[in-house]
Amino acid sequence: MAFYHALKNYKKKPDLDYPNKAAWISSRLLTLRHDLYANIKKDRRPNSLIIGSWNIRAFDDGVLRMDESYHYIAEIIDHFDICAIQEVKSDLDPLRRLVKLLGPSWDFFVSDVSIHKGGNNERMAFVYNKNKVIFRNLIGEIVLPKEDLIADEQVARSPFFASFQAGWFKFSLCSAHIVYGDDLDLRASEIKTIADILVKRAKKEDQVHIFLGDMNIEKKDDKIMKALKDSKLTVPDFGPTNMNGNRWFDQMAFTEKGKAGSKTRLLRHGTFDWRHAVFGPHPKTDAPELTKQNGLEGKYRPTKEEILNHYENKVEKNRIEHGKKPYVNWSKSYKNWTTYEMSDHLPIWMELEIDYSDDYLRRYL
């Protein structure tokens, strides 16, 4: 469970520019927990593993996120057992702060900063709950052999991988942030090359390989998605993951069966749209039951006017403190601002079976 000790500090040392800070954050967390329970936790199987992936926009670069954003991000990730994070920037203090909010049972690994052409000075990270997942002492980055180089170049952001185990389930995560740009063939080539490597490894290694991250796929039927689906990996349909709901950026795919023997069993999968609960209102939140109600836990949804009024002065002060000009049109800029507080991507997740004991016992019948 995510830690909430900091809320006490907000109350003990009131911020004159943010009255009732602890109360606002607590209200949003209750609503967020309500939605996470309904979407992820309520139907979770007892013996399962939930894997998440989230491109957290520029984490954390430029104007630092507000305190509350760390609480919201931690609350979401806490509903996964392990999560791959893309777009972690060079300063690791924000990531350490996030993991601290997740609690002492959580740990993390992080890659080096990518200084390769197109790497955008980014890192990739794995954060995981040690009570649910065991690190199997294998971690690294995929380096392509000469014959697999793409236009004589390595992948722009080296794919980051590590091996873990949950229950009977041995698995390796390979996190990627595929190059962005007008060259769709280049994006498709990166995906195909990485996927082919993972499929080959699965035939030789006693573990399932899971390819996940920001694939920068534009459409559900474009050549980039085709490269992923043609790779012999199983590709669940997560739908759009950008804020406008028209880009299939984020994906997870996995090997069904290799030397590991047992067939990978997908139980559930989905995206989580945090805008219903925090920094909303969600574009589709127009039904009466999803707008402001009677203040009951998990049901209070501020109106757009309330939200704009709540954050305007706080954001202006924060930008001035970081040498940035205030927004000229706050109402128009609000949506983009929220992507730097949370992200311009929705997190995706899937639940896998990890208890194969029945199958094992049947071998002896």
C-alpha positions as CSV (number, residue, x, y, z in Angstrom):
1,M,0.0,0.0,0.0
2,A,1.3,3.4,-0.9
3,F,2.5,5.6,2.0
4,Y,0.6,8.8,3.0
5,H,2.8,10.1,5.8
6,A,3.5,13.3,3.9
7,L,-0.1,14.4,4.2
8,K,0.5,14.9,7.9
9,N,3.4,17.2,7.1
10,Y,1.3,19.3,4.7
11,K,-1.1,19.8,7.6
12,K,1.5,20.6,10.2
13,K,3.3,23.1,8.0
14,P,0.5,24.8,6.0
15,D,1.4,26.2,2.6
16,L,0.0,29.8,2.6
17,D,-0.3,29.5,-1.2
18,Y,-2.1,26.2,-1.0
19,P,-4.7,26.2,1.8
20,N,-6.3,22.9,2.7
21,K,-3.6,21.1,0.7
22,A,-3.9,17.8,2.7
23,A,-7.6,17.8,2.4
24,W,-7.6,18.3,-1.4
25,I,-5.0,15.6,-2.0
26,S,-6.8,13.2,0.3
27,S,-10.1,13.7,-1.5
28,R,-8.5,13.1,-4.9
29,L,-6.7,10.0,-3.5
30,L,-9.9,8.5,-2.2
31,T,-11.5,9.1,-5.6
32,L,-8.5,7.6,-7.4
33,R,-8.5,4.5,-5.1
34,H,-12.2,4.1,-5.8
35,D,-11.6,4.0,-9.5
36,L,-8.5,1.8,-9.3
37,Y,-10.5,-0.7,-7.2
38,A,-13.3,-0.8,-9.7
39,N,-11.0,-1.1,-12.7
40,I,-8.2,-3.3,-11.5
41,K,-8.3,-4.6,-7.9
42,K,-12.0,-5.8,-7.6
43,D,-11.7,-8.6,-10.1
44,R,-8.1,-9.6,-9.4
45,R,-7.4,-13.3,-9.1
46,P,-5.6,-14.5,-5.9
47,N,-2.7,-16.2,-7.7
48,S,-1.8,-13.7,-10.4
49,L,0.8,-11.1,-11.4
50,I,-0.1,-7.6,-12.6
51,I,2.4,-6.0,-14.9
52,G,2.2,-2.3,-15.7
53,S,3.9,0.0,-18.2
54,W,3.7,3.8,-18.2
55,N,5.5,6.5,-20.2
56,I,5.5,9.2,-17.5
57,R,6.2,12.4,-19.5
58,A,9.6,13.9,-18.8
59,F,9.9,12.4,-15.3
60,D,11.1,14.9,-14.0
61,D,12.4,17.6,-16.1
62,G,11.9,21.4,-16.3
63,V,9.2,22.7,-13.9
64,L,9.1,20.1,-11.2
65,R,5.8,18.4,-10.5
66,M,3.6,19.4,-7.7
67,D,3.7,17.3,-4.5
68,E,0.3,15.8,-5.1
69,S,1.2,14.5,-8.5
70,Y,3.8,12.1,-6.9
71,H,1.0,10.8,-4.6
72,Y,-1.3,10.1,-7.6
73,I,1.4,8.4,-9.7
74,A,2.4,6.3,-6.7
75,E,-1.2,5.3,-6.0
76,I,-1.6,4.0,-9.6
77,I,1.7,2.1,-9.7
78,D,0.9,0.5,-6.3
79,H,-1.9,-1.3,-7.9
80,F,0.6,-3.1,-10.1
81,D,3.2,-5.7,-8.9
82,I,5.9,-4.5,-11.2
83,C,5.9,-1.5,-13.6
84,A,8.1,-0.5,-16.5
85,I,8.5,3.3,-16.7
86,Q,9.7,5.2,-19.8
87,E,11.0,8.8,-20.1
88,V,12.8,8.9,-16.7
89,K,15.2,11.8,-17.0
90,S,18.8,12.1,-15.8
91,D,18.1,13.3,-12.2
92,L,17.1,10.2,-10.2
93,D,15.8,12.1,-7.1
94,P,12.2,12.2,-8.5
95,L,12.2,8.5,-9.1
96,R,13.6,7.9,-5.5
97,R,10.9,10.1,-4.1
98,L,8.2,8.1,-6.0
99,V,9.6,4.7,-4.7
100,K,9.7,6.1,-1.2
101,L,6.0,6.9,-1.5
102,L,5.4,3.4,-2.6
103,G,6.8,2.1,0.6
104,P,9.7,-0.1,1.9
105,S,8.6,-3.2,0.1
106,W,9.3,-1.5,-3.3
107,D,12.6,-1.3,-5.1
108,F,13.8,-0.2,-8.6
109,F,16.4,-0.6,-11.3
110,V,17.2,2.1,-13.8
111,S,19.2,2.2,-17.1
112,D,21.9,4.7,-18.0
113,V,21.0,7.9,-19.8
114,S,20.6,7.4,-23.5
115,I,22.9,9.8,-25.3
116,H,22.6,8.0,-28.7
117,K,21.0,9.9,-31.6
118,G,17.3,10.1,-30.9
119,G,17.8,9.0,-27.3
120,N,16.6,12.3,-25.8
121,N,18.7,11.8,-22.7
122,E,16.2,9.4,-21.2
123,R,16.4,6.5,-18.8
124,M,14.1,3.5,-18.4
125,A,13.2,2.0,-15.0
126,F,11.6,-1.0,-13.5
127,V,9.9,-0.5,-10.1
128,Y,8.6,-3.7,-8.3
129,N,7.0,-4.9,-5.1
130,K,9.5,-7.3,-3.4
131,N,6.6,-9.0,-1.6
132,K,5.2,-10.1,-5.0
133,V,8.2,-10.3,-7.3
134,I,11.7,-11.7,-7.0
135,F,14.6,-10.2,-9.0
136,R,16.5,-13.0,-10.7
137,N,19.9,-11.2,-10.9
138,L,19.9,-10.6,-14.6
139,I,19.7,-7.1,-16.0
140,G,21.0,-5.3,-19.0
141,E,20.4,-3.6,-22.3
142,I,19.9,-5.3,-25.7
143,V,22.7,-4.5,-28.0
144,L,22.1,-5.6,-31.6
145,P,24.6,-7.8,-33.4
146,K,26.1,-6.3,-36.6
147,E,23.8,-8.2,-38.9
148,D,20.7,-6.9,-37.1
149,L,21.7,-3.2,-37.1
150,I,19.0,-0.8,-38.4
151,A,20.6,1.4,-41.1
152,D,23.9,0.6,-39.5
153,E,22.7,2.0,-36.2
154,Q,21.7,0.6,-32.8
155,V,18.1,1.2,-31.5
156,A,17.9,4.9,-30.6
157,R,17.0,4.1,-27.0
158,S,18.5,0.8,-26.0
159,P,15.8,-1.6,-24.8
160,F,16.1,-2.3,-21.1
161,F,15.5,-5.8,-19.7
162,A,15.6,-7.7,-16.5
163,S,14.5,-11.1,-15.2
164,F,12.1,-11.8,-12.4
165,Q,10.0,-14.5,-10.9
166,A,6.5,-14.4,-9.3
167,G,5.2,-17.7,-7.9
168,W,6.0,-20.4,-10.5
169,F,6.2,-17.8,-13.3
170,K,9.7,-16.9,-14.5
171,F,9.7,-13.9,-16.8
172,S,11.9,-11.2,-18.4
173,L,10.7,-7.7,-19.1
174,C,12.1,-5.8,-22.1
175,S,11.1,-2.1,-21.9
176,A,11.4,0.0,-25.0
177,H,10.7,3.6,-26.1
178,I,10.6,3.3,-29.8
179,V,12.0,6.2,-31.8
180,Y,9.5,8.9,-32.8
181,G,9.4,10.8,-36.1
182,D,8.1,10.7,-39.6
183,D,9.9,7.6,-40.6
184,L,7.3,4.9,-39.8
185,D,9.5,2.2,-41.4
186,L,12.3,3.0,-38.9
187,R,9.8,2.5,-36.0
188,A,8.6,-0.7,-37.5
189,S,12.1,-2.0,-38.0
190,E,13.0,-1.3,-34.3
191,I,10.0,-3.2,-33.1
192,K,10.6,-6.1,-35.5
193,T,14.2,-6.4,-34.5
194,I,13.6,-6.4,-30.8
195,A,10.6,-8.8,-31.0
196,D,12.6,-11.3,-33.1
197,I,15.4,-11.3,-30.6
198,L,12.9,-12.0,-27.7
199,V,11.2,-14.8,-29.7
200,K,14.5,-16.5,-30.3
201,R,15.5,-16.2,-26.7
202,A,12.2,-17.7,-25.5
203,K,13.0,-20.9,-27.4
204,K,16.2,-21.4,-25.5
205,E,15.5,-19.9,-22.0
206,D,13.4,-21.1,-19.2
207,Q,11.4,-17.9,-18.9
208,V,8.6,-16.0,-20.7
209,H,9.7,-12.8,-22.5
210,I,7.5,-9.7,-22.3
211,F,8.0,-6.8,-24.6
212,L,6.4,-3.6,-23.3
213,G,6.6,0.1,-23.4
214,D,6.0,3.1,-25.6
215,M,6.0,1.7,-29.1
216,N,4.9,4.9,-30.7
217,I,2.3,3.1,-32.8
218,E,0.0,5.5,-34.6
219,K,-2.9,3.4,-35.6
220,K,-4.2,-0.1,-34.7
221,D,-3.7,-1.2,-38.3
222,D,-0.6,0.7,-39.4
223,K,2.8,-0.8,-40.5
224,I,4.2,-0.3,-37.0
225,M,1.5,-2.4,-35.3
226,K,1.7,-4.9,-38.1
227,A,5.4,-5.4,-37.3
228,L,4.5,-6.1,-33.7
229,K,1.7,-8.5,-34.6
230,D,3.7,-10.4,-37.2
231,S,6.5,-11.1,-34.6
232,K,5.0,-14.3,-33.2
233,L,4.4,-12.5,-29.9
234,T,0.9,-12.5,-28.4
235,V,-0.4,-8.9,-28.6
236,P,-3.5,-8.0,-26.5
237,D,-5.6,-5.1,-27.6
238,F,-5.2,-2.2,-25.2
239,G,-6.8,0.4,-27.5
240,P,-5.6,4.0,-27.7
241,T,-3.4,5.3,-24.9
242,N,-2.9,9.0,-25.7
243,M,-5.0,11.8,-24.3
244,N,-7.0,12.3,-27.4
245,G,-7.9,8.6,-27.7
246,N,-6.6,8.2,-31.2
247,R,-3.1,6.7,-30.9
248,W,-2.1,3.1,-30.0
249,F,1.3,4.3,-28.5
250,D,1.7,1.8,-25.6
251,Q,1.7,-1.9,-25.9
252,M,2.6,-5.2,-24.2
253,A,3.3,-8.4,-26.0
254,F,4.6,-11.8,-24.7
255,T,5.9,-15.1,-25.8
256,E,3.2,-17.8,-25.4
257,K,5.4,-20.8,-24.9
258,G,9.1,-21.6,-25.3
259,K,11.5,-23.7,-23.3
260,A,9.6,-22.4,-20.2
261,G,7.0,-25.2,-21.0
262,S,3.8,-23.8,-19.5
263,K,1.7,-21.7,-21.8
264,T,1.4,-18.1,-20.7
265,R,-2.2,-17.4,-19.4
266,L,-3.5,-13.9,-19.9
267,L,-6.3,-13.3,-17.4
268,R,-7.1,-9.6,-18.0
269,H,-5.6,-6.4,-19.5
270,G,-6.5,-2.8,-19.9
271,T,-5.6,0.9,-19.6
272,F,-6.3,3.1,-16.6
273,D,-7.6,6.6,-17.3
274,W,-6.7,8.7,-14.2
275,R,-8.5,11.7,-15.5
276,H,-11.8,10.5,-14.1
277,A,-10.3,11.0,-10.6
278,V,-7.4,13.5,-10.7
279,F,-6.6,16.6,-12.8
280,G,-9.9,16.0,-14.7
281,P,-12.5,16.4,-15.8
282,H,-12.3,13.5,-18.2
283,P,-13.5,14.5,-21.7
284,K,-16.3,11.9,-21.4
285,T,-17.3,12.8,-17.8
286,D,-20.7,14.3,-18.6
287,A,-23.1,11.9,-16.8
288,P,-24.6,13.2,-13.6
289,E,-23.2,10.3,-11.5
290,L,-19.6,11.2,-12.6
291,T,-19.8,14.9,-11.8
292,K,-20.0,16.7,-8.4
293,Q,-22.1,14.7,-6.0
294,N,-22.5,14.6,-2.3
295,G,-18.9,14.3,-1.2
296,L,-19.0,10.6,-0.5
297,E,-15.7,8.8,-0.7
298,G,-14.8,7.9,-4.3
299,K,-17.7,9.9,-5.8
300,Y,-16.7,13.5,-5.6
301,R,-15.7,14.8,-9.1
302,P,-14.9,18.5,-9.2
303,T,-16.3,20.5,-12.1
304,K,-14.0,22.0,-14.7
305,E,-14.6,25.4,-13.3
306,E,-13.6,24.2,-9.8
307,I,-10.5,22.6,-11.1
308,L,-9.3,25.6,-13.1
309,N,-9.9,27.9,-10.1
310,H,-8.2,25.5,-7.7
311,Y,-4.9,25.3,-9.7
312,E,-4.5,28.6,-11.5
313,N,-2.7,30.7,-8.9
314,K,-0.6,27.7,-7.7
315,V,0.6,26.9,-11.2
316,E,1.4,30.6,-11.9
317,K,3.5,30.8,-8.8
318,N,5.3,27.6,-9.5
319,R,6.2,28.6,-13.0
320,I,7.6,32.0,-11.9
321,E,9.7,30.3,-9.3
322,H,11.2,28.1,-12.0
323,G,11.9,31.0,-14.4
324,K,8.9,30.2,-16.7
325,K,6.3,32.7,-17.9
326,P,2.7,32.2,-16.6
327,Y,0.3,30.7,-19.1
328,V,-1.4,33.5,-21.2
329,N,-4.6,31.5,-21.5
330,W,-4.9,29.2,-18.5
331,S,-8.1,27.5,-19.5
332,K,-6.7,26.6,-22.9
333,S,-3.3,25.6,-21.5
334,Y,-4.7,23.5,-18.6
335,K,-4.9,20.2,-20.5
336,N,-1.3,20.4,-21.7
337,W,-0.2,21.3,-18.2
338,T,-1.7,18.2,-16.7
339,T,0.4,16.0,-19.0
340,Y,3.5,17.4,-17.3
341,E,2.0,16.7,-13.9
342,M,0.9,13.1,-14.7
343,S,1.6,12.2,-18.4
344,D,0.5,12.4,-22.0
345,H,0.1,8.6,-21.9
346,L,-2.3,6.4,-20.0
347,P,-0.7,3.5,-18.1
348,I,-1.5,0.0,-19.4
349,W,-1.5,-3.3,-17.4
350,M,-2.1,-7.0,-17.8
351,E,-2.8,-9.7,-15.3
352,L,-1.1,-13.1,-15.8
353,E,-1.6,-16.5,-14.2
354,I,1.5,-17.4,-12.0
355,D,0.3,-20.6,-10.2
356,Y,1.0,-23.7,-12.4
357,S,1.0,-26.2,-9.5
358,D,-2.1,-28.0,-10.8
359,D,-0.4,-28.6,-14.1
360,Y,2.7,-29.8,-12.4
361,L,0.9,-32.3,-10.3
362,R,-1.0,-33.7,-13.3
363,R,2.3,-34.9,-14.8
364,Y,2.3,-37.6,-12.1
365,L,-1.2,-38.9,-12.6
